[in-house]
């Protein structure tokens, strides 16, 4: 009896896994189909070249933002204040 219950649970989990994978596959196919329809619509536009240029500019701007965010470490707040103070003292002749 315990073996039958174990087999039933295992079959249930296997069945759920199959259903889950099938659902994910259907979702992926649906998303790809939707993306292809969007691309086809964009290619039919008369201003496709302008649209591509604008997309390129947007991607370059995003790239700059990412590099600015992660590439360099900004100076510490106290370091900035110290530089400003030194510059002020130098201009005042102190």
DRENZADO-421727 format. One record per atom (N, C-alpha, C, O): residue in three letters; atom name; x, y, z. Coordinates in Angstrom, 2 decimals. Example, Ala and Ser with C-alpha at 12.3 -4.5 7.8 and 13.67 -1.06 7.14 Angstrom:
@code = ala	site = N	X = 13.19	Y = -5.69	Z = 7.80
@code = ala	site = CA	X = 12.30	Y = -4.50	Z = 7.80
@code = ala	site = C	X = 13.20	Y = -3.30	Z = 7.80
@code = ala	site = O	X = 14.24	Y = -3.32	Z = 8.46
@code = ser	site = N	X = 12.85	Y = -2.25	Z = 7.08
@code = ser	site = CA	X = 13.67	Y = -1.06	Z = 7.14
@code = ser	site = C	X = 12.90	Y = 0.03	Z = 7.87
@code = ser	site = O	X = 13.41	Y = 1.14	Z = 8.04
REM end
This chain:
@code = unk	site = N	X = 0.83	Y = -1.18	Z = 0.00
@code = unk	site = CA	X = 0.00	Y = 0.00	Z = 0.00
@code = unk	site = C	X = 0.87	Y = 1.25	Z = 0.00
@code = unk	site = O	X = 0.60	Y = 2.21	Z = -0.73
@code = unk	site = N	X = 1.91	Y = 1.26	Z = 0.81
@code = unk	site = CA	X = 2.82	Y = 2.40	Z = 0.86
@code = unk	site = C	X = 3.54	Y = 2.57	Z = -0.47
@code = unk	site = O	X = 3.81	Y = 3.70	Z = -0.88
@code = unk	site = N	X = 3.85	Y = 1.45	Z = -1.14
@code = unk	site = CA	X = 4.53	Y = 1.53	Z = -2.43
@code = unk	site = C	X = 3.62	Y = 2.16	Z = -3.47
@code = unk	site = O	X = 4.08	Y = 2.94	Z = -4.30
@code = unk	site = N	X = 2.32	Y = 1.84	Z = -3.43
@code = unk	site = CA	X = 1.38	Y = 2.42	Z = -4.38
@code = unk	site = C	X = 1.24	Y = 3.92	Z = -4.15
@code = unk	site = O	X = 1.17	Y = 4.69	Z = -5.11
@code = unk	site = N	X = 1.20	Y = 4.34	Z = -2.88
@code = unk	site = CA	X = 1.09	Y = 5.76	Z = -2.57
@code = unk	site = C	X = 2.33	Y = 6.51	Z = -3.06
@code = unk	site = O	X = 2.22	Y = 7.61	Z = -3.60
@code = unk	site = N	X = 3.51	Y = 5.91	Z = -2.86
@code = unk	site = CA	X = 4.76	Y = 6.52	Z = -3.32
@code = unk	site = C	X = 4.79	Y = 6.63	Z = -4.84
@code = unk	site = O	X = 5.21	Y = 7.65	Z = -5.38
@code = unk	site = N	X = 4.34	Y = 5.60	Z = -5.53
@code = unk	site = CA	X = 4.30	Y = 5.61	Z = -6.99
@code = unk	site = C	X = 3.31	Y = 6.66	Z = -7.48
@code = unk	site = O	X = 3.56	Y = 7.34	Z = -8.47
@code = unk	site = N	X = 2.20	Y = 6.80	Z = -6.78
@code = unk	site = CA	X = 1.20	Y = 7.80	Z = -7.15
@code = unk	site = C	X = 1.74	Y = 9.21	Z = -6.99
@code = unk	site = O	X = 1.51	Y = 10.07	Z = -7.85
@code = unk	site = N	X = 2.47	Y = 9.46	Z = -5.90
@code = unk	site = CA	X = 3.06	Y = 10.79	Z = -5.68
@code = unk	site = C	X = 4.11	Y = 11.09	Z = -6.74
@code = unk	site = O	X = 4.17	Y = 12.19	Z = -7.28
@code = unk	site = N	X = 4.94	Y = 10.08	Z = -7.02
@code = unk	site = CA	X = 6.00	Y = 10.25	Z = -8.01
@code = unk	site = C	X = 5.39	Y = 10.53	Z = -9.38
@code = unk	site = O	X = 5.85	Y = 11.41	Z = -10.11
@code = unk	site = N	X = 4.35	Y = 9.77	Z = -9.73
@code = unk	site = CA	X = 3.67	Y = 9.99	Z = -11.00
@code = unk	site = C	X = 3.02	Y = 11.36	Z = -11.03
@code = unk	site = O	X = 3.00	Y = 12.02	Z = -12.07
@code = unk	site = N	X = 2.49	Y = 11.78	Z = -9.91
@code = unk	site = CA	X = 1.87	Y = 13.11	Z = -9.82
@code = unk	site = C	X = 2.89	Y = 14.21	Z = -10.02
@code = unk	site = O	X = 2.63	Y = 15.18	Z = -10.73
@code = unk	site = N	X = 4.06	Y = 14.05	Z = -9.40
@code = unk	site = CA	X = 5.11	Y = 15.05	Z = -9.56
@code = unk	site = C	X = 5.65	Y = 15.05	Z = -10.98
@code = unk	site = O	X = 5.90	Y = 16.10	Z = -11.57
@code = unk	site = N	X = 5.84	Y = 13.83	Z = -11.54
@code = unk	site = CA	X = 6.29	Y = 13.74	Z = -12.93
@code = unk	site = C	X = 5.28	Y = 14.37	Z = -13.86
@code = unk	site = O	X = 5.64	Y = 15.08	Z = -14.80
@code = unk	site = N	X = 4.02	Y = 14.09	Z = -13.61
@code = unk	site = CA	X = 2.96	Y = 14.67	Z = -14.43
@code = unk	site = C	X = 2.92	Y = 16.18	Z = -14.33
@code = unk	site = O	X = 2.72	Y = 16.87	Z = -15.33
@code = unk	site = N	X = 3.10	Y = 16.70	Z = -13.11
@code = unk	site = CA	X = 3.12	Y = 18.15	Z = -12.92
@code = unk	site = C	X = 4.31	Y = 18.76	Z = -13.64
@code = unk	site = O	X = 4.19	Y = 19.83	Z = -14.23
@code = unk	site = N	X = 5.45	Y = 18.08	Z = -13.57
@code = unk	site = CA	X = 6.64	Y = 18.60	Z = -14.25
@code = unk	site = C	X = 6.42	Y = 18.67	Z = -15.75
@code = unk	site = O	X = 6.81	Y = 19.64	Z = -16.40
@code = unk	site = N	X = 5.79	Y = 17.63	Z = -16.30
@code = unk	site = CA	X = 5.51	Y = 17.62	Z = -17.74
@code = unk	site = C	X = 4.56	Y = 18.75	Z = -18.10
@code = unk	site = O	X = 4.77	Y = 19.44	Z = -19.10
@code = unk	site = N	X = 3.51	Y = 18.94	Z = -17.28
@code = unk	site = CA	X = 2.57	Y = 20.02	Z = -17.54
@code = unk	site = C	X = 3.23	Y = 21.39	Z = -17.43
@code = unk	site = O	X = 2.95	Y = 22.30	Z = -18.22
@code = unk	site = N	X = 4.10	Y = 21.53	Z = -16.46
@code = unk	site = CA	X = 4.83	Y = 22.79	Z = -16.28
@code = unk	site = C	X = 5.70	Y = 23.09	Z = -17.48
@code = unk	site = O	X = 5.69	Y = 24.21	Z = -17.99
@code = unk	site = N	X = 6.46	Y = 22.11	Z = -17.94
@code = unk	site = CA	X = 7.33	Y = 22.28	Z = -19.11
@code = unk	site = C	X = 6.50	Y = 22.59	Z = -20.35
@code = unk	site = O	X = 6.88	Y = 23.45	Z = -21.15
@code = unk	site = N	X = 5.38	Y = 21.90	Z = -20.52
@code = unk	site = CA	X = 4.51	Y = 22.16	Z = -21.67
@code = unk	site = C	X = 3.95	Y = 23.58	Z = -21.62
@code = unk	site = O	X = 3.88	Y = 24.25	Z = -22.66
@code = unk	site = N	X = 3.57	Y = 24.03	Z = -20.46
@code = unk	site = CA	X = 3.07	Y = 25.40	Z = -20.30
@code = unk	site = C	X = 4.13	Y = 26.43	Z = -20.61
@code = unk	site = O	X = 3.86	Y = 27.44	Z = -21.27
@code = unk	site = N	X = 5.36	Y = 26.18	Z = -20.13
@code = unk	site = CA	X = 6.46	Y = 27.10	Z = -20.41
@code = unk	site = C	X = 6.79	Y = 27.13	Z = -21.90
@code = unk	site = O	X = 7.08	Y = 28.20	Z = -22.45
@code = unk	site = N	X = 6.76	Y = 25.98	Z = -22.55
@code = unk	site = CA	X = 7.03	Y = 25.92	Z = -23.99
@code = unk	site = C	X = 5.96	Y = 26.69	Z = -24.76
@code = unk	site = O	X = 6.29	Y = 27.42	Z = -25.70
@code = unk	site = N	X = 4.70	Y = 26.54	Z = -24.38
@code = unk	site = CA	X = 3.63	Y = 27.26	Z = -25.04
@code = unk	site = C	X = 3.79	Y = 28.77	Z = -24.86
@code = unk	site = O	X = 3.58	Y = 29.54	Z = -25.79
@code = unk	site = N	X = 4.17	Y = 29.19	Z = -23.66
@code = unk	site = CA	X = 4.41	Y = 30.60	Z = -23.39
@code = unk	site = C	X = 5.55	Y = 31.14	Z = -24.24
@code = unk	site = O	X = 5.45	Y = 32.24	Z = -24.79
@code = unk	site = N	X = 6.63	Y = 30.37	Z = -24.36
@code = unk	site = CA	X = 7.78	Y = 30.79	Z = -25.16
@code = unk	site = C	X = 7.40	Y = 30.92	Z = -26.63
@code = unk	site = O	X = 7.77	Y = 31.90	Z = -27.28
@code = unk	site = N	X = 6.66	Y = 29.96	Z = -27.15
@code = unk	site = CA	X = 6.23	Y = 30.01	Z = -28.55
@code = unk	site = C	X = 5.33	Y = 31.22	Z = -28.78
@code = unk	site = O	X = 5.46	Y = 31.90	Z = -29.79
@code = unk	site = N	X = 4.45	Y = 31.48	Z = -27.85
@code = unk	site = CA	X = 3.56	Y = 32.63	Z = -27.96
@code = unk	site = C	X = 4.35	Y = 33.94	Z = -27.96
@code = unk	site = O	X = 4.07	Y = 34.84	Z = -28.75
@code = unk	site = N	X = 5.35	Y = 34.04	Z = -27.07
@code = unk	site = CA	X = 6.16	Y = 35.25	Z = -26.99
@code = unk	site = C	X = 6.97	Y = 35.45	Z = -28.26
@code = unk	site = O	X = 7.08	Y = 36.58	Z = -28.75
@code = unk	site = N	X = 7.55	Y = 34.39	Z = -28.80
@code = unk	site = CA	X = 8.32	Y = 34.48	Z = -30.04
@code = unk	site = C	X = 7.42	Y = 34.90	Z = -31.19
@code = unk	site = O	X = 7.80	Y = 35.74	Z = -32.01
@code = unk	site = N	X = 6.23	Y = 34.33	Z = -31.26
@code = unk	site = CA	X = 5.28	Y = 34.70	Z = -32.31
@code = unk	site = C	X = 4.90	Y = 36.16	Z = -32.23
@code = unk	site = O	X = 4.82	Y = 36.84	Z = -33.25
@code = unk	site = N	X = 4.67	Y = 36.64	Z = -31.03
@code = unk	site = CA	X = 4.33	Y = 38.05	Z = -30.84
@code = unk	site = C	X = 5.49	Y = 38.95	Z = -31.23
@code = unk	site = O	X = 5.28	Y = 39.99	Z = -31.86
@code = unk	site = N	X = 6.71	Y = 38.56	Z = -30.87
@code = unk	site = CA	X = 7.89	Y = 39.36	Z = -31.23
@code = unk	site = C	X = 8.08	Y = 39.39	Z = -32.74
@code = unk	site = O	X = 8.41	Y = 40.44	Z = -33.29
@code = unk	site = N	X = 7.87	Y = 38.27	Z = -33.41
@code = unk	site = CA	X = 8.00	Y = 38.24	Z = -34.87
@code = unk	site = C	X = 6.96	Y = 39.13	Z = -35.54
@code = unk	site = O	X = 7.26	Y = 39.80	Z = -36.52
@code = unk	site = N	X = 5.75	Y = 39.13	Z = -35.03
@code = unk	site = CA	X = 4.71	Y = 39.99	Z = -35.58
@code = unk	site = C	X = 5.08	Y = 41.46	Z = -35.43
@code = unk	site = O	X = 4.85	Y = 42.26	Z = -36.34
@code = unk	site = N	X = 5.66	Y = 41.81	Z = -34.30
@code = unk	site = CA	X = 6.08	Y = 43.19	Z = -34.07
@code = unk	site = C	X = 7.20	Y = 43.58	Z = -35.04
@code = unk	site = O	X = 7.19	Y = 44.68	Z = -35.59
@code = unk	site = N	X = 8.15	Y = 42.67	Z = -35.24
@code = unk	site = CA	X = 9.26	Y = 42.94	Z = -36.16
@code = unk	site = C	X = 8.73	Y = 43.08	Z = -37.58
@code = unk	site = O	X = 9.15	Y = 43.99	Z = -38.31
@code = unk	site = N	X = 7.83	Y = 42.21	Z = -37.99
@code = unk	site = CA	X = 7.24	Y = 42.31	Z = -39.34
@code = unk	site = C	X = 6.53	Y = 43.64	Z = -39.52
@code = unk	site = O	X = 6.66	Y = 44.28	Z = -40.57
@code = unk	site = N	X = 5.81	Y = 44.06	Z = -38.53
@code = unk	site = CA	X = 5.11	Y = 45.35	Z = -38.60
@code = unk	site = C	X = 6.08	Y = 46.51	Z = -38.71
@code = unk	site = O	X = 5.83	Y = 47.46	Z = -39.45
@code = unk	site = N	X = 7.20	Y = 46.43	Z = -37.98
@code = unk	site = CA	X = 8.20	Y = 47.49	Z = -38.04
@code = unk	site = C	X = 8.88	Y = 47.53	Z = -39.41
@code = unk	site = O	X = 9.20	Y = 48.61	Z = -39.91
@code = unk	site = N	X = 9.11	Y = 46.37	Z = -40.01
@code = unk	site = CA	X = 9.76	Y = 46.33	Z = -41.31
@code = unk	site = C	X = 8.87	Y = 46.87	Z = -42.42
@code = unk	site = O	X = 9.37	Y = 47.36	Z = -43.44
@code = unk	site = N	X = 7.57	Y = 46.80	Z = -42.24
@code = unk	site = CA	X = 6.63	Y = 47.30	Z = -43.25
@code = unk	site = C	X = 6.50	Y = 48.81	Z = -43.22
@code = unk	site = O	X = 5.96	Y = 49.41	Z = -44.15
@code = unk	site = N	X = 6.97	Y = 49.43	Z = -42.17
@code = unk	site = CA	X = 6.84	Y = 50.88	Z = -42.05
@code = unk	site = C	X = 7.70	Y = 51.59	Z = -43.07
@code = unk	site = O	X = 8.76	Y = 51.09	Z = -43.44
@code = unk	site = N	X = 7.26	Y = 52.74	Z = -43.53
@code = unk	site = CA	X = 8.02	Y = 53.50	Z = -44.53
@code = unk	site = C	X = 9.23	Y = 54.19	Z = -43.90
@code = unk	site = O	X = 10.18	Y = 54.52	Z = -44.60
@code = unk	site = N	X = 9.19	Y = 54.40	Z = -42.59
@code = unk	site = CA	X = 10.30	Y = 55.07	Z = -41.91
@code = unk	site = C	X = 11.17	Y = 54.07	Z = -41.14
@code = unk	site = O	X = 11.68	Y = 54.38	Z = -40.06
@code = unk	site = N	X = 11.34	Y = 52.88	Z = -41.71
@code = unk	site = CA	X = 12.11	Y = 51.83	Z = -41.03
@code = unk	site = C	X = 13.54	Y = 52.25	Z = -40.78
@code = unk	site = O	X = 14.10	Y = 51.95	Z = -39.72
@code = unk	site = N	X = 14.17	Y = 52.96	Z = -41.74
@code = unk	site = CA	X = 15.56	Y = 53.40	Z = -41.55
@code = unk	site = C	X = 15.66	Y = 54.39	Z = -40.39
@code = unk	site = O	X = 16.58	Y = 54.32	Z = -39.58
@code = unk	site = N	X = 14.70	Y = 55.30	Z = -40.33
@code = unk	site = CA	X = 14.69	Y = 56.28	Z = -39.24
@code = unk	site = C	X = 14.45	Y = 55.59	Z = -37.90
@code = unk	site = O	X = 15.04	Y = 55.95	Z = -36.89
@code = unk	site = N	X = 13.57	Y = 54.61	Z = -37.92
@code = unk	site = CA	X = 13.28	Y = 53.85	Z = -36.71
@code = unk	site = C	X = 14.52	Y = 53.09	Z = -36.23
@code = unk	site = O	X = 14.79	Y = 53.05	Z = -35.03
@code = unk	site = N	X = 15.27	Y = 52.51	Z = -37.17
@code = unk	site = CA	X = 16.50	Y = 51.79	Z = -36.81
@code = unk	site = C	X = 17.55	Y = 52.74	Z = -36.26
@code = unk	site = O	X = 18.25	Y = 52.41	Z = -35.31
@code = unk	site = N	X = 17.66	Y = 53.93	Z = -36.85
@code = unk	site = CA	X = 18.63	Y = 54.92	Z = -36.36
@code = unk	site = C	X = 18.27	Y = 55.36	Z = -34.95
@code = unk	site = O	X = 19.15	Y = 55.49	Z = -34.09
@code = unk	site = N	X = 16.99	Y = 55.58	Z = -34.71
@code = unk	site = CA	X = 16.54	Y = 55.98	Z = -33.37
@code = unk	site = C	X = 16.81	Y = 54.87	Z = -32.35
@code = unk	site = O	X = 17.23	Y = 55.15	Z = -31.23
@code = unk	site = N	X = 16.56	Y = 53.63	Z = -32.75
@code = unk	site = CA	X = 16.83	Y = 52.49	Z = -31.86
@code = unk	site = C	X = 18.32	Y = 52.39	Z = -31.54
@code = unk	site = O	X = 18.70	Y = 52.09	Z = -30.41
@code = unk	site = N	X = 19.15	Y = 52.64	Z = -32.55
@code = unk	site = CA	X = 20.60	Y = 52.61	Z = -32.32
@code = unk	site = C	X = 21.02	Y = 53.69	Z = -31.33
@code = unk	site = O	X = 21.82	Y = 53.43	Z = -30.43
@code = unk	site = N	X = 20.48	Y = 54.90	Z = -31.50
@code = unk	site = CA	X = 20.79	Y = 55.99	Z = -30.56
@code = unk	site = C	X = 20.37	Y = 55.63	Z = -29.14
@code = unk	site = O	X = 21.09	Y = 55.89	Z = -28.18
@code = unk	site = N	X = 19.19	Y = 55.03	Z = -29.02
@code = unk	site = CA	X = 18.71	Y = 54.62	Z = -27.70
@code = unk	site = C	X = 19.63	Y = 53.59	Z = -27.06
@code = unk	site = O	X = 19.93	Y = 53.67	Z = -25.88
@code = unk	site = N	X = 20.07	Y = 52.61	Z = -27.86
@code = unk	site = CA	X = 20.97	Y = 51.58	Z = -27.34
@code = unk	site = C	X = 22.31	Y = 52.16	Z = -26.92
@code = unk	site = O	X = 22.88	Y = 51.75	Z = -25.91
@code = unk	site = N	X = 22.83	Y = 53.11	Z = -27.71
@code = unk	site = CA	X = 24.10	Y = 53.75	Z = -27.35
@code = unk	site = C	X = 23.94	Y = 54.53	Z = -26.04
@code = unk	site = O	X = 24.81	Y = 54.48	Z = -25.18
@code = unk	site = N	X = 22.83	Y = 55.24	Z = -25.91
@code = unk	site = CA	X = 22.59	Y = 55.99	Z = -24.67
@code = unk	site = C	X = 22.48	Y = 55.05	Z = -23.48
@code = unk	site = O	X = 23.02	Y = 55.34	Z = -22.41
@code = unk	site = N	X = 21.79	Y = 53.94	Z = -23.65
@code = unk	site = CA	X = 21.69	Y = 52.94	Z = -22.56
@code = unk	site = C	X = 23.07	Y = 52.39	Z = -22.21
@code = unk	site = O	X = 23.39	Y = 52.21	Z = -21.03
@code = unk	site = N	X = 23.87	Y = 52.13	Z = -23.23
@code = unk	site = CA	X = 25.23	Y = 51.63	Z = -22.99
@code = unk	site = C	X = 26.06	Y = 52.60	Z = -22.19
@code = unk	site = O	X = 26.78	Y = 52.21	Z = -21.28
@code = unk	site = N	X = 25.95	Y = 53.88	Z = -22.53
@code = unk	site = CA	X = 26.69	Y = 54.91	Z = -21.77
@code = unk	site = C	X = 26.24	Y = 54.94	Z = -20.32
@code = unk	site = O	X = 27.06	Y = 55.03	Z = -19.41
@code = unk	site = N	X = 24.93	Y = 54.86	Z = -20.11
@code = unk	site = CA	X = 24.43	Y = 54.88	Z = -18.73
@code = unk	site = C	X = 24.95	Y = 53.69	Z = -17.93
@code = unk	site = O	X = 25.34	Y = 53.84	Z = -16.77
@code = unk	site = N	X = 24.97	Y = 52.52	Z = -18.55
@code = unk	site = CA	X = 25.45	Y = 51.33	Z = -17.86
@code = unk	site = C	X = 26.93	Y = 51.47	Z = -17.53
@code = unk	site = O	X = 27.35	Y = 51.18	Z = -16.41
@code = unk	site = N	X = 27.72	Y = 51.92	Z = -18.51
@code = unk	site = CA	X = 29.16	Y = 52.08	Z = -18.26
@code = unk	site = C	X = 29.43	Y = 53.14	Z = -17.21
@code = unk	site = O	X = 30.30	Y = 52.97	Z = -16.36
@code = unk	site = N	X = 28.68	Y = 54.24	Z = -17.25
@code = unk	site = CA	X = 28.85	Y = 55.27	Z = -16.24
@code = unk	site = C	X = 28.49	Y = 54.76	Z = -14.85
@code = unk	site = O	X = 29.12	Y = 55.13	Z = -13.85
@code = unk	site = N	X = 27.49	Y = 53.90	Z = -14.80
@code = unk	site = CA	X = 27.04	Y = 53.39	Z = -13.52
@code = unk	site = C	X = 28.03	Y = 52.41	Z = -12.91
@code = unk	site = O	X = 28.26	Y = 52.42	Z = -11.70
@code = unk	site = N	X = 28.64	Y = 51.55	Z = -13.75
@code = unk	site = CA	X = 29.46	Y = 50.46	Z = -13.21
@code = unk	site = C	X = 30.95	Y = 50.60	Z = -13.46
@code = unk	site = O	X = 31.74	Y = 49.94	Z = -12.77
@code = unk	site = N	X = 31.37	Y = 51.42	Z = -14.41
@code = unk	site = CA	X = 32.78	Y = 51.46	Z = -14.79
@code = unk	site = C	X = 33.65	Y = 52.14	Z = -13.74
@code = unk	site = O	X = 34.61	Y = 51.54	Z = -13.25
@code = unk	site = N	X = 33.33	Y = 53.34	Z = -13.40
@code = unk	site = CA	X = 34.19	Y = 54.07	Z = -12.48
@code = unk	site = C	X = 33.55	Y = 54.27	Z = -11.14
@code = unk	site = O	X = 32.33	Y = 54.40	Z = -11.02
@code = unk	site = N	X = 34.37	Y = 54.29	Z = -10.14
@code = unk	site = CA	X = 33.88	Y = 54.55	Z = -8.79
@code = unk	site = C	X = 33.99	Y = 56.05	Z = -8.55
@code = unk	site = O	X = 35.07	Y = 56.62	Z = -8.68
@code = unk	site = N	X = 32.89	Y = 56.70	Z = -8.23
@code = unk	site = CA	X = 32.95	Y = 58.15	Z = -7.99
@code = unk	site = C	X = 33.76	Y = 58.45	Z = -6.74
@code = unk	site = O	X = 33.84	Y = 57.61	Z = -5.84
@code = unk	site = N	X = 34.37	Y = 59.62	Z = -6.69
@code = unk	site = CA	X = 35.15	Y = 59.95	Z = -5.50
@code = unk	site = C	X = 34.26	Y = 60.04	Z = -4.26
@code = unk	site = O	X = 33.06	Y = 60.32	Z = -4.36
@code = unk	site = N	X = 34.84	Y = 59.80	Z = -3.14
@code = unk	site = CA	X = 34.10	Y = 59.83	Z = -1.89
@code = unk	site = C	X = 33.61	Y = 61.24	Z = -1.60
@code = unk	site = O	X = 34.24	Y = 62.22	Z = -2.02
@code = unk	site = N	X = 32.50	Y = 61.35	Z = -0.90
@code = unk	site = CA	X = 31.88	Y = 62.63	Z = -0.60
@code = unk	site = C	X = 32.85	Y = 63.54	Z = 0.15
@code = unk	site = O	X = 32.95	Y = 64.73	Z = -0.16
@code = unk	site = N	X = 33.55	Y = 63.00	Z = 1.14
@code = unk	site = CA	X = 34.48	Y = 63.82	Z = 1.91
@code = unk	site = C	X = 35.66	Y = 64.28	Z = 1.04
@code = unk	site = O	X = 36.18	Y = 65.37	Z = 1.26
@code = unk	site = N	X = 36.07	Y = 63.48	Z = 0.08
@code = unk	site = CA	X = 37.14	Y = 63.87	Z = -0.83
@code = unk	site = C	X = 36.71	Y = 65.07	Z = -1.66
@code = unk	site = O	X = 37.50	Y = 65.99	Z = -1.88
@code = unk	site = N	X = 35.48	Y = 65.08	Z = -2.12
@code = unk	site = CA	X = 34.96	Y = 66.22	Z = -2.89
@code = unk	site = C	X = 34.93	Y = 67.47	Z = -2.03
@code = unk	site = O	X = 35.34	Y = 68.54	Z = -2.46
@code = unk	site = N	X = 34.44	Y = 67.33	Z = -0.80
@code = unk	site = CA	X = 34.40	Y = 68.48	Z = 0.11
@code = unk	site = C	X = 35.80	Y = 69.01	Z = 0.40
@code = unk	site = O	X = 35.99	Y = 70.22	Z = 0.46
@code = unk	site = N	X = 36.76	Y = 68.12	Z = 0.60
@code = unk	site = CA	X = 38.13	Y = 68.55	Z = 0.87
@code = unk	site = C	X = 38.71	Y = 69.31	Z = -0.33
@code = unk	site = O	X = 39.37	Y = 70.33	Z = -0.14
@code = unk	site = N	X = 38.47	Y = 68.84	Z = -1.53
@code = unk	site = CA	X = 38.96	Y = 69.53	Z = -2.73
@code = unk	site = C	X = 38.33	Y = 70.90	Z = -2.87
@code = unk	site = O	X = 39.01	Y = 71.86	Z = -3.22
@code = unk	site = N	X = 37.02	Y = 71.00	Z = -2.60
@code = unk	site = CA	X = 36.35	Y = 72.29	Z = -2.68
@code = unk	site = C	X = 36.91	Y = 73.26	Z = -1.66
@code = unk	site = O	X = 37.10	Y = 74.44	Z = -1.95
@code = unk	site = N	X = 37.17	Y = 72.78	Z = -0.46
@code = unk	site = CA	X = 37.72	Y = 73.62	Z = 0.60
@code = unk	site = C	X = 39.11	Y = 74.09	Z = 0.22
@code = unk	site = O	X = 39.44	Y = 75.26	Z = 0.41
@code = unk	site = N	X = 39.93	Y = 73.19	Z = -0.31
@code = unk	site = CA	X = 41.30	Y = 73.58	Z = -0.71
@code = unk	site = C	X = 41.27	Y = 74.60	Z = -1.84
@code = unk	site = O	X = 42.06	Y = 75.54	Z = -1.85
@code = unk	site = N	X = 40.35	Y = 74.42	Z = -2.79
@code = unk	site = CA	X = 40.23	Y = 75.35	Z = -3.91
@code = unk	site = C	X = 39.78	Y = 76.71	Z = -3.40
@code = unk	site = O	X = 40.28	Y = 77.74	Z = -3.86
@code = unk	site = N	X = 38.83	Y = 76.74	Z = -2.47
@code = unk	site = CA	X = 38.35	Y = 77.99	Z = -1.89
@code = unk	site = C	X = 39.46	Y = 78.70	Z = -1.13
@code = unk	site = O	X = 39.62	Y = 79.91	Z = -1.25
@code = unk	site = N	X = 40.23	Y = 77.95	Z = -0.34
@code = unk	site = CA	X = 41.33	Y = 78.53	Z = 0.42
@code = unk	site = C	X = 42.41	Y = 79.08	Z = -0.51
@code = unk	site = O	X = 42.98	Y = 80.14	Z = -0.24
@code = unk	site = N	X = 42.67	Y = 78.39	Z = -1.61
@code = unk	site = CA	X = 43.69	Y = 78.84	Z = -2.56
@code = unk	site = C	X = 43.23	Y = 80.13	Z = -3.24
@code = unk	site = O	X = 44.04	Y = 81.03	Z = -3.49
@code = unk	site = N	X = 41.92	Y = 80.23	Z = -3.55
@code = unk	site = CA	X = 41.43	Y = 81.43	Z = -4.22
@code = unk	site = C	X = 41.35	Y = 82.62	Z = -3.26
@code = unk	site = O	X = 41.45	Y = 83.77	Z = -3.69
@code = unk	site = N	X = 41.17	Y = 82.35	Z = -1.96
@code = unk	site = CA	X = 41.11	Y = 83.40	Z = -0.96
@code = unk	site = C	X = 42.51	Y = 83.83	Z = -0.52
@code = unk	site = O	X = 42.66	Y = 84.86	Z = 0.14
@code = unk	site = N	X = 43.53	Y = 83.07	Z = -0.87
@code = unk	site = CA	X = 44.91	Y = 83.37	Z = -0.47
@code = unk	site = C	X = 45.22	Y = 83.02	Z = 0.96
@code = unk	site = O	X = 46.12	Y = 83.60	Z = 1.56
@code = unk	site = N	X = 44.50	Y = 82.06	Z = 1.52
@code = unk	site = CA	X = 44.72	Y = 81.66	Z = 2.93
@code = unk	site = C	X = 45.77	Y = 80.62	Z = 3.01
@code = unk	site = O	X = 46.09	Y = 80.15	Z = 4.11
REM end
